[in-house]
Amino acid sequence: MGNTATMHNGVNVEELGALVSRVKANPALGKFQFRSKARWINRAHSQSTFDSLYGVGVNHKRATPLFQECDEPAALLGTDLAPNAGEAALHALSSCMSVTYAYTAAAMGIDISSLSFELETDTDLRGFMELDKDVRPGLSQIRVKVNLACNGTPKQIEELHAQVLRTSPIYDTLRNPVDIKVTTG
């Protein structure tokens, strides 16, 4: 008989535990560098390419590059070919929170039967257009409603929610200032 892996939420719990153990034993393995190359196409339309990353001590080259596009809706003079950057930020947050819920629940032995998010964000064009110096150009608030169904006890679910908010990388990135260095070429 072959070994059967313990699976929760599509996650192999033994592999997850082994990765945690490897990073605990060698913290340098926890360092990742995500990379993208972006180019403007036309009007408000742009495209990012993701073809390599560094993680667990190795440079990884994707066999097939991945692409993500952004545009603006017609109301913002775009061609509506893709989500805009604000919508992409919402996607980044919900996708990161999805992974964090799935992996954390798996490590806790919890099976998720349903997980979805409803997100909204606000911005004010007066900041972007520099019409009011008291209005920032960025997003002013992101509201996330988490819809979770799982087999955890109420206490486990409370801890799961708390741990996701402590450990989700993009949640942390959006909640705390990040150093951004811009150079021109």
Beta strands, then each sheet from edge to edge (+ up, - down):
strand 1: 7-8
strand 2: 11-12
strand 3: 33-34
strand 4: 37-42
strand 5: 45-55
strand 6: 58-70
strand 7: 112-122
strand 8: 141-150
sheet 1: 1+ 2-
sheet 2: 3+ 5- 4+
sheet 3: 3+ 5- 6+
sheet 4: 7+ 8-
end
